[in-house]
Structure formats: C-alpha cells, structure tokens
Amino acid sequence: MDILTINDRPGEHASSWYAATAEAPGPYPTATGTLKADVCVIGGGYAGLSAALHMARRGLDVVLLEASRVGSGASGRNGGQVSMGQRLEQDELETHVSMDDARMLWDLGAEAVDLVKTILAESGDDCDWRDGVIHANHRARFSDHSQKHVDHMHRVYGYEKIRYLDRDAVRHETGSEDYYSGTLDMGSGHLHPLRYAFAIARLAEAAGVRIHELSRVTRVETEGKPRVHTDQAVIEADHLILALNGYHNNLDHDVAHHVMPINNFIAVTEPLPSDLAARLIPNRYAVADSRFVINYYRMSPDNRMIFGGGESYGYKFPSDLRAKVRGPMLGVYPELKDAKLDYAWGGTLGITMSRLPHFARLGPNAISIAGFSGQGVALATLAGQIAAEAVEGHASRFDLIQSLPCPRFPGGPRLRTPLLALAMTWYALRDKL
C-alpha cells in the first residue's frame, strides 16, 4: 500500500502553518540512472538527514533518497517538542533494563537535546527555539506519580531542571481548568520542526551529500553489497541506512513487524488577541498531557494556538481534520470555540510496542533506525549520528539501542492495525471516563 495519504501530493509539503512560514531548500533532483556511493540513506527526515550529514563530515560519499520533499514526512508535521530522555520515563525504563543501561539511555537522551541545539547554532537559524515543556495531568490520581518522578530525577540522576507543578501552578502555566498537576522540564524545549529539518538538509548539502527528492524506493537488496531500486534509478552502495520511521511502507519485513504507523493531527488557529494568548500559556511553554491519546500544544510566535490531538490508523486521514482536532482543543480551551482554524494537517509517525526505538541490522552492511514513538525530534537526530558511527565500525551505542526490548506487534502487518485501533479505542474511552 502506498504511504501517501489522501491529503498528500507528491513533491509538496503538507498545507501547514509550518510550510507557510519556512523557506524550503532545493528542490533537489530526482535520482536517475545508476548511482554509486559509499552510503545510501533512505529517508529525508531528521534521522536520514542527520545520518547523511554526519557521514559526509567523516569524508564518506553519501546519496540520500526522499520519496517526496525533505522534511515532508513526520519531521515537518509534528508538535515541535524536543524532550529530554526516552519516550518512557526513567523510573519505568528502569523496570525494563539494568540501572547502568537506564543511566546510559538518560545520558543519550540529554545528548540528543544538546545535538539539536548544536545543529541550530551551526545552521544560524534558532528555529524559534524556546525552553520548557509541561507534562500536565488530566486526573488528580496522577499527581503522586509526578511528585515521585521529580524526586527520583533529582535524587537518582541529579537532574534539577524539572519541578513539580501543583494544581494552581499548572492551571496558571497552561491557562486551563482541565489539569490537576504536572511537571515543568526546563531542559526540554520546542521549535519550528520543518525549519529544523530544512536546517539539517542545508548543512548536509554543504557537507557534500547528494540529496534526491521525488525518488521513491521500491525495493532494497541487503544481502552482500546493498542495491537500492527506485522507479528511475539503481543505487549501488557499500552501506545502506533505512531511516523511514512510520513511512517505512513495509519496505523491510523486520521493520514492519516492529514499527507501527499511526497518524496524529494538528490544527492552528488564527492569530489570537494578545491578552488571550498571554492568559492561555503565559510563559510560552509547550504542553503535553496525560491522556493516552495525548493532547500536545503550544503558542506560535504570532499568537496562534498550535494544537495536536486525535489519532487514526492506516494510511488515510479523516476527511475533516479541523473537526478531528477541534474537539480535543475545546476540551482544554473552551474559550477558543469561536477561533477560526486557519490550518489543519496530519502526519504519520512510527511507534513500537515498548515505545523504545527500534534499531536493526538488516544485512551485513544494512541497518534501520526507526520507532521513535513521538520523541523523534531529538532522538531521531541522535539516531542519525549513531548510525553514522555504526557505518564506520563504532557500533557500541547502536548495539545498546538494538538490545532494548522491542517486541513485535501481535497479528503482524495485516492484523496489527485493527488490533491497535481496538486497544486505542478502549484507552480513549478510559480517558473520557
């Protein structure tokens, strides 16, 4: 099945506020004929662009293939949150891995945020970076866990940039009566995600990466020397990196069994009156809440509410994206009932059963990095750097992540979508009740 949704046009970015406020690099040529390279990277999102950038800076000849435009997938459509750590909180992660590995994974997560900031500085574009991410609890019973989590991070990891928000504090910081408590992490932040993808692409191009857009891969050969086939080209490379996350299109069966594509949706309001914008999120933090189907949102520099909410499964989006997001948004901010939604779009991310990344060796010289489960801005960027190290034979960090528990989805690629949809419907009902 083709990964393009009914809302996508090949060679174009989604009709989003992000695309309307960013200048795209390129366009880059379509791959044609027979190309040779040291490394072929499939995927023009954060992971693929970062891998290509770091390998080119090591002197390798890199060809990068993107089916549409660089940044046109989830990398250019997400909520823009750049969070510390892994997708699982450290106290939960410690129940799955050893304490030493949990500490290393925390350090990797912190390094990922630092790497994003380094790339921003090198690019000369801060991409509207702002410090601070709130995790807001929509149920009072979660408050005890949040307090213990903050204490755990202070005591065990020496991480002092996170603090607990009581009922009054969380309602002041979010401007919403929907929440009972939360945490504020000042080591995390948020940015303009599409401009960030473009920033990496420009750095990669300057480092010598040969970027090809509108170059959809139809088949890969991973036994022996990798060969990559598109409709118009064959790429022969010494090494291959799949960096596709939710847009893997079942290109490799191992990845397809472990990484599930799901769709999230974002709507953006018209510019709000300054006093209303200041009342809703006075300190301009990003927010993600405790619902199983998460609401995540922030204020744009021009006072628009950027609100993410709702999910679907498969490769097609709902016909009315504005309605899909408006419901969750009004649940948090009923005062926005008359606000016009100027933009609405969806994107496809890749999740795993464990919510930990899925790294895999697909052949002697072929690897995959995927499954960032909504934590991809930072982790996918670092994954690209780690993949570049693995290509050069320094695979300790790659092997650590590959060793993380990442079970297959039940039912395989055919049945996992209805099974996950059933489970998510149950959890969504629990959220409402």
C-alpha positions in Angstrom: 0.0 0.0 0.0 1.3 3.4 -0.9 2.3 5.5 2.2 0.9 8.7 0.7 -2.4 9.7 2.3 -5.4 11.3 0.6 -4.1 14.7 1.9 -0.6 14.4 0.3 0.6 15.4 -3.1 4.0 14.0 -4.2 6.6 16.7 -4.3 4.8 19.1 -2.0 4.8 19.7 1.7 1.6 19.5 3.7 -0.5 22.7 3.6 0.5 23.6 7.1 1.4 26.7 9.1 5.0 25.2 9.2 5.2 25.1 5.4 3.7 28.6 5.2 6.4 30.0 7.5 9.5 28.2 6.2 11.7 28.5 3.1 12.5 25.1 1.6 15.9 24.2 0.3 16.3 22.7 -3.1 14.3 21.4 -4.9 16.7 18.6 -5.3 16.9 16.4 -8.5 15.2 13.0 -8.9 17.6 10.1 -8.8 18.1 8.6 -12.3 20.3 6.0 -13.9 22.9 4.1 -11.9 24.5 5.8 -8.9 27.4 4.7 -6.8 28.1 5.8 -3.3 29.8 4.8 -0.1 26.5 5.0 1.7 22.8 5.2 0.6 20.4 6.7 3.0 16.6 6.2 2.5 14.5 8.9 4.2 14.7 12.7 4.2 13.6 13.3 7.8 15.6 14.1 10.9 17.2 10.6 11.1 18.2 10.3 7.5 19.4 13.9 7.2 21.4 13.6 10.4 22.9 10.3 9.3 23.9 11.7 5.9 25.3 14.9 7.5 27.5 13.1 10.0 28.8 10.6 7.4 29.6 13.3 4.9 31.5 15.1 7.6 33.5 11.9 8.1 34.5 12.0 4.4 32.1 9.5 3.0 30.2 9.9 -0.3 26.5 9.8 0.6 23.4 9.6 -1.5 20.1 10.4 0.2 16.8 9.4 -1.3 13.5 11.0 -0.3 10.2 9.9 -1.8 8.7 13.4 -1.7 10.5 16.5 -0.3 13.0 16.6 2.5 11.0 17.2 5.8 7.7 16.3 4.1 7.0 13.4 6.5 6.6 13.5 10.3 9.7 15.6 10.6 7.9 18.5 9.1 4.5 17.9 10.7 5.0 17.2 14.4 4.3 19.3 17.5 7.9 20.6 17.7 8.6 19.3 21.2 12.2 18.5 22.0 12.2 16.4 25.1 14.9 15.0 27.4 15.3 11.3 28.0 13.5 8.5 26.2 9.8 8.1 25.4 9.5 6.1 28.7 10.1 7.9 31.9 13.3 6.8 33.7 11.5 5.1 36.6 9.5 3.0 34.2 12.6 2.4 31.9 14.4 1.0 35.0 11.9 -1.9 35.1 12.9 -3.0 31.6 16.7 -2.6 31.5 19.6 -2.6 34.0 20.3 0.5 36.0 23.5 1.1 34.1 21.7 0.9 30.8 19.0 3.2 32.2 21.6 5.8 33.0 23.2 5.5 29.6 19.9 5.9 27.9 19.2 9.0 30.0 22.6 10.4 29.0 21.8 9.6 25.4 18.5 11.5 25.6 20.3 14.5 27.1 22.9 14.3 24.4 20.2 14.3 21.8 18.8 17.6 23.0 22.3 19.1 23.0 22.8 17.8 19.5 19.7 19.6 18.3 20.9 22.8 19.9 24.3 22.4 18.2 22.8 21.9 14.8 20.6 25.1 15.4 23.8 27.0 16.2 25.7 25.7 13.2 22.8 26.5 10.9 22.4 30.1 12.1 18.7 29.6 12.5 17.3 29.1 16.0 14.0 27.8 14.5 12.0 29.7 17.2 13.5 27.6 20.0 12.1 28.2 23.4 12.9 26.4 26.7 10.3 24.5 28.7 7.9 21.6 28.3 5.0 20.9 30.7 3.5 17.4 31.2 0.0 18.1 32.6 -2.1 15.6 34.5 -5.8 15.5 33.5 -6.6 13.2 36.5 -5.8 14.1 40.2 -4.7 10.5 40.8 -1.6 11.1 38.6 -0.2 13.8 41.0 1.5 11.4 43.4 3.4 9.8 40.5 4.5 13.1 39.2 5.8 14.2 42.6 7.7 10.9 42.9 9.1 11.2 39.4 10.5 14.7 40.0 12.1 13.5 43.3 13.5 10.4 41.5 15.1 12.5 38.8 16.6 14.9 41.4 17.9 12.1 43.7 19.0 9.4 41.3 20.0 11.3 38.2 21.0 14.7 39.7 18.6 16.3 37.2 17.5 19.6 38.7 15.8 21.2 35.7 12.5 19.5 36.3 10.0 20.6 39.0 6.5 19.7 40.2 3.5 21.9 39.4 0.6 21.8 41.9 -3.0 22.5 40.8 -2.7 26.3 41.0 0.7 26.3 39.2 -0.3 24.0 36.3 -3.6 25.9 35.7 -1.6 29.2 35.7 1.0 27.9 33.3 -1.5 26.2 30.9 -4.4 28.7 31.3 -6.7 25.6 31.5 -9.0 24.3 34.2 -8.6 20.8 32.7 -5.5 19.9 34.8 -4.8 18.9 38.4 -1.0 18.9 38.5 2.1 18.3 36.3 5.8 18.8 35.8 7.8 21.5 34.1 11.1 20.5 32.4 13.3 23.4 31.6 15.9 21.1 30.0 13.4 20.3 27.2 12.1 22.8 24.7 10.2 23.3 21.5 10.9 24.7 18.0 9.6 25.1 14.4 10.1 21.5 13.3 10.0 22.0 9.5 12.6 24.8 9.6 14.7 22.5 11.7 14.5 19.7 9.1 15.5 22.3 6.4 18.4 23.5 8.6 19.8 19.9 8.7 19.3 19.5 4.9 21.2 22.7 4.1 24.1 21.6 6.4 24.1 18.1 4.8 24.1 19.6 1.3 27.0 21.9 2.3 28.9 18.8 3.5 28.6 17.2 0.1 25.5 14.9 0.5 23.8 14.2 -2.8 20.1 14.7 -2.0 17.5 13.3 -4.4 13.8 14.1 -3.9 10.8 12.5 -5.7 12.9 9.3 -5.6 10.6 6.7 -4.0 12.3 3.4 -3.2 10.6 0.4 -4.5 13.0 -2.4 -3.4 16.2 -2.9 -1.5 18.7 -5.7 -1.6 20.5 -6.1 1.7 22.4 -9.3 1.2 26.0 -8.6 0.3 26.6 -5.2 -1.2 23.4 -3.2 -0.9 21.4 -2.2 -4.0 18.5 0.2 -3.8 15.9 0.5 -6.6 13.6 3.4 -7.4 11.4 3.8 -10.4 14.1 5.6 -12.3 17.4 4.7 -10.6 19.6 2.0 -9.1 22.0 2.9 -6.3 24.9 0.7 -5.6 26.5 1.4 -2.2 28.8 -0.1 0.3 26.4 0.6 3.1 22.6 1.2 3.4 20.7 3.1 6.1 16.9 2.9 6.3 15.6 6.0 8.2 11.9 5.8 7.5 10.2 5.6 10.9 6.4 5.5 10.2 6.8 5.9 6.5 8.6 2.6 6.0 5.8 1.4 3.7 6.6 -2.2 4.7 9.8 -1.9 2.7 11.5 -4.3 5.1 9.5 -7.1 6.8 11.5 -6.9 10.1 10.9 -3.2 10.4 7.2 -3.7 9.5 6.7 -6.2 12.3 8.2 -3.9 15.0 7.2 -0.3 13.9 3.6 0.6 13.5 2.5 3.7 11.5 -0.1 5.8 13.3 -1.4 9.3 12.4 -1.6 12.4 14.5 -3.3 15.6 13.7 -2.6 19.3 14.3 -4.7 22.4 13.8 -3.6 26.0 14.0 -5.9 28.9 14.9 -5.9 32.4 13.5 -3.7 34.8 15.5 -5.3 35.3 18.9 -5.7 38.6 20.8 -2.5 39.3 22.7 -4.3 39.3 26.1 -5.9 35.9 25.4 -2.6 34.3 24.2 -0.8 35.6 27.3 -3.5 34.2 29.5 -3.5 30.7 27.9 0.2 30.0 28.1 1.8 33.0 29.8 5.4 31.7 29.6 5.2 30.1 26.2 6.0 26.6 27.3 4.9 23.6 25.2 2.4 21.3 26.8 1.6 17.6 26.6 -1.0 16.0 28.8 -1.5 12.6 30.4 -4.2 11.3 28.2 -3.4 8.0 26.4 -4.3 9.8 23.2 -2.2 12.8 24.0 -3.1 16.4 23.5 0.0 18.5 22.8 0.1 22.2 22.1 2.0 25.5 22.3 1.7 29.1 21.1 3.3 30.3 17.9 5.4 33.5 17.9 2.5 35.2 16.2 0.0 34.1 18.9 -1.6 31.2 17.1 -2.5 28.1 19.1 -0.8 25.1 17.6 -2.8 22.2 18.9 -2.3 18.5 18.3 -5.0 15.9 19.1 -6.6 12.7 17.9 -5.2 9.7 16.2 -6.1 7.3 13.4 -4.6 4.1 11.9 -3.7 3.0 8.4 -2.6 5.4 5.7 -5.6 7.6 5.2 -6.6 10.7 7.2 -10.1 11.7 8.3 -11.9 13.9 5.7 -12.4 16.8 8.2 -9.1 17.3 10.0 -10.3 20.6 11.6 -13.2 18.8 13.3 -10.9 16.0 14.4 -8.7 18.4 16.3 -11.3 21.0 17.4 -13.0 18.6 19.8 -9.9 17.9 21.9 -8.8 21.5 21.7 -12.1 22.8 23.1 -11.9 20.2 25.8 -8.8 22.0 27.1 -9.7 25.6 25.9 -13.4 26.1 25.6 -12.7 29.8 25.1 -11.4 29.0 21.7 -14.8 27.9 20.4 -15.1 31.0 18.1 -11.4 30.9 16.9 -11.0 30.2 13.2 -8.7 27.3 12.4 -6.5 28.6 9.6 -4.6 25.3 9.1 -5.1 21.6 9.8 -2.9 18.7 8.7 -1.8 15.2 9.7 1.4 13.2 9.8 2.4 9.6 10.2 4.8 8.6 13.0 6.3 5.2 13.9 5.6 3.7 17.3 6.8 0.4 18.9 5.1 -1.9 21.4 7.7 -0.8 24.1 7.8 2.9 23.0 11.5 2.5 22.7 13.4 2.9 19.4 13.8 0.0 17.1 17.3 -0.3 15.7 18.1 -3.4 13.5 20.7 -4.9 11.3 19.0 -5.9 8.0 22.1 -7.4 6.4 25.9 -7.3 6.6 26.0 -3.7 5.6 22.4 -2.5 6.1 20.8 -1.0 9.2 17.5 0.6 10.1 16.8 3.3 12.7 13.1 3.8 13.5 10.3 3.6 16.1 10.8 7.0 17.9 7.2 6.9 19.2 6.6 10.6 19.3 10.0 11.6 20.7 11.7 11.9 17.3 12.9 15.5 17.1 15.8 14.8 19.4 16.1 11.0 19.3 15.9 10.7 15.5 18.6 13.4 15.2 20.9 11.5 17.6 19.9 8.2 15.9 21.4 9.5 12.6 24.7 10.3 14.4 24.7 6.9 16.0 24.0 5.2 12.6 27.0 7.1 11.1 29.2 5.8 13.9 28.0 2.2 13.2 28.8 2.5 9.5 32.4 3.4 10.4 32.6 0.4 12.7 31.9 2.1 16.1 28.7 0.4 17.0 28.6 0.3 20.8 25.8 2.9 21.0 23.9 1.3 18.1 24.2 -2.1 19.8 22.9 -0.7 23.1 19.7 0.6 21.5 19.3 -2.6 19.3 19.4 -4.6 22.6 16.4 -2.7 24.1 13.2 -4.7 24.4 11.1 -4.1 21.3 8.6 -7.0 20.8 6.7 -7.5 17.5 3.2 -6.2 17.2 0.7 -9.0 17.6 -1.0 -10.1 14.4 1.8 -9.0 12.0 1.4 -6.2 9.5 -2.1 -7.4 8.4 -3.8 -7.6 11.8 -1.9 -5.1 13.9 -3.9 -2.1 12.7 -7.3 -3.4 13.7 -5.9 -4.7 17.0 -4.2 -1.4 17.8 -7.3 0.5 16.8 -9.3 -1.6 19.2 -6.9 -1.0 22.1 -6.7 2.7 21.4 -10.4 3.0 21.4 -10.5 1.4 24.8 -7.9 3.7 26.2 -9.6 6.7 24.6 -12.8 5.7 26.4 -10.9 5.4 29.6 -9.6 9.0 29.1 -13.2 10.2 28.7 -14.5 8.4 31.7 
